[in-house]
Amino acid sequence: MKLTQVQCGYLPLVDCAPLIIAKELSFATQEGLDLELIKQPSWSALRDRLAFGHIDFAHMLSPMPVAMSLGLGGMATRVDALMVLSVNGTVVGISAELDRQMQATGWSNSFAAPQSTSKALFAASSKRIRIGVPFPFSMHRMLLETWLSQAEGFHPDRIEIVTVPPSQMAEAVRDGALDMFCVGEPWGTVAVQQSDATLILPGASIWQLAPEKVLGARHAWVVQNPGLCRAMIRALTKAASWLDQPENTPLAVSILARSQHLDLPDHAIDPALTGQIITKTGEAPKKTDRFLRFHQGCANFPWRSQGCWISDMLTQWHGLSHEAGRKTASACFRTDLYREALAQTGVDLPRASEKVEGAMLVPTAVASRLGEMILGPDRFFSGAFFDFDAPVLLEN
């Protein structure tokens, strides 16, 4: 079989695993692709390389394609999200000093209680809390603002959100530049191991099914290369399915740890894939269900409703039209191409391309091609839900 070379940029995070597994276990080769993975130093560098056509595909924060298509940050470029690569997988952490202050209020860290944790956060200190996120247009920032804005004692002046590359988060905490952070694994675990940080929440406790990373490509390139896009979707779907099988976790950790990929020790990578999260040095790990998912529960499907939720946050931040934002987001999240890619495979696909986000409190059977699909839970911590047809976030 003659292979076609494609280049994909990525950041060294555990949730880039589908790309690495697709290459290392030859799922890409099976689809006729010679997949070259190019490590990037930052999200802005990756964004610019994609915008200028220096790479074909990109491992992207889920809001990035919508933000780029809306002309927010960098060069305006229409970018498509071809599939979701991972769901959840982020952590919220605090410095040792802020941990002591929060404990003094009577707070105890269960790693699962958003309301009591945010209350203790604002009761602990009257000073502004400096919070690091990896990129301005990120699910990290969106989850933080969704959570903290509903907290007792919150006022916008109480927090300052700044951008810090994931690999520098631990150093920023250690140096006192950050009081708090939200980052993807393994960098939360690294902050615990190297900076005496405490992890206080998994991102999944704020939104149980938050699309974290997507496979992005320039729309113009997608139009010119639909066959390569479909092949990439199939290869990554196989890799994602393989990753969600627990018996494959030890090999996945070993592959990811290699120097050309993440270049980190096994013990920094293992927690995200097993859900066994050590929240503080010297403490036993806390088992966290659904901490990070690659395939189960239709995790790879690029739901247009998720794109619209993202666009509502972006248009609110920047004073843009909600209606125009949702139109852009619906075009970005390519359910049509995803369906085409998997139409002749054994992968089950939902009948709908949108859903009411946050409405599934328990695993729920939904209409699908094979009649075997179970979705959810996808609850927001506050009980709110998002109907992409409605103008605002509604209370459940």
HELIX and SHEET records of a PDB file:
HELIX    1   1 VAL A   14  CYS A   16  5                                   3    
HELIX    2   2 ALA A   17  GLU A   24  1                                   8    
HELIX    3   3 PHE A   27  GLN A   30  1                                   4    
HELIX    4   4 TRP A   43  ALA A   51  1                                   9    
HELIX    5   5 MET A   64  SER A   69  1                                   6    
HELIX    6   6 ALA A   96  ALA A  104  1                                   9    
HELIX    7   7 PRO A  114  ALA A  124  1                                  11    
HELIX    8   8 MET A  139  LEU A  148  1                                  10    
HELIX    9   9 PRO A  156  ARG A  158  5                                   3    
HELIX   10  10 PRO A  166  GLN A  168  5                                   3    
HELIX   11  11 MET A  169  ARG A  174  1                                   6    
HELIX   12  12 TRP A  187  SER A  195  1                                   9    
HELIX   13  13 GLY A  203  SER A  205  5                                   3    
HELIX   14  14 HIS A  219  GLN A  224  1                                   6    
HELIX   15  15 PRO A  226  LEU A  243  1                                  18    
HELIX   16  16 PRO A  246  ASN A  248  5                                   3    
HELIX   17  17 THR A  249  LEU A  256  1                                   8    
HELIX   18  18 ASP A  266  THR A  274  1                                   9    
HELIX   19  19 ARG A  304  HIS A  318  1                                  15    
HELIX   20  20 HIS A  322  CYS A  332  1                                  11    
HELIX   21  21 THR A  335  LEU A  342  1                                   8    
SHEET    1   A 6 LEU A  33  LYS A  39  0                                        
SHEET    2   A 6 THR A   4  TYR A  10  1                                        
SHEET    3   A 6 PHE A  57  LEU A  61  1                                        
SHEET    4   A 6 PRO A 211  ARG A 218 -1                                        
SHEET    5   A 6 VAL A  79  ASN A  88 -1                                        
SHEET    6   A 6 LEU A 292  ARG A 293 -1                                        
SHEET    1   B 5 ILE A 159  THR A 163  0                                        
SHEET    2   B 5 ILE A 129  VAL A 133  1                                        
SHEET    3   B 5 MET A 180  GLY A 184  1                                        
SHEET    4   B 5 THR A  90  ILE A  94 -1                                        
SHEET    5   B 5 THR A 198  PRO A 202 -1                                        
SHEET    1   C 2 GLN A 276  ILE A 277  0                                        
SHEET    2   C 2 LYS A 286  LYS A 287 -1                                        
SHEET    1   D 2 THR A 364  ALA A 365  0                                        
SHEET    2   D 2 ILE A 374  LEU A 375 -1                                        
SHEET    1   E 2 ALA A 384  PHE A 385  0                                        
SHEET    2   E 2 LEU A 394  GLU A 395 -1                                        
END                                                                             
